[in-house]
Amino acid sequence: MTSLTRKSEMNNLLKILLAIFLPPVCAFIQVGFSLHFLINIVLTLLGGLPGMVHALWLVVNDRHR
């Protein structure tokens, strides 16, 4: 396993942990200040679980800025 692959895996692990505990922060890191970020804030305010699922979806689908 190369160091680049290991670093990428560590980044994904940190993003997944952020998606679980701080979904809007994860969404902002993943997509920046965009529509997905605003959607994530609304979903998080409606309930923690919808925001968490959306943030995880952003990380798993590898959405970028």
KAGI-V216668 format. One record per residue. SS is DSSP state (alpha for helix, beta for strand, coil for the rest). Layout:
ss:SS
ss:SS
This chain:
ss:coil
ss:coil
ss:alpha
ss:alpha
ss:alpha
ss:alpha
ss:alpha
ss:alpha
ss:alpha
ss:alpha
ss:alpha
ss:alpha
ss:alpha
ss:alpha
ss:alpha
ss:alpha
ss:alpha
ss:alpha
ss:alpha
ss:alpha
ss:alpha
ss:coil
ss:alpha
ss:alpha
ss:alpha
ss:alpha
ss:alpha
ss:alpha
ss:alpha
ss:alpha
ss:alpha
ss:coil
ss:coil
ss:coil
ss:alpha
ss:alpha
ss:alpha
ss:alpha
ss:alpha
ss:alpha
ss:alpha
ss:alpha
ss:alpha
ss:alpha
ss:alpha
ss:alpha
ss:coil
ss:alpha
ss:alpha
ss:alpha
ss:alpha
ss:alpha
ss:alpha
ss:alpha
ss:alpha
ss:alpha
ss:alpha
ss:alpha
ss:alpha
ss:alpha
ss:coil
ss:coil
ss:coil
ss:coil
ss:coil
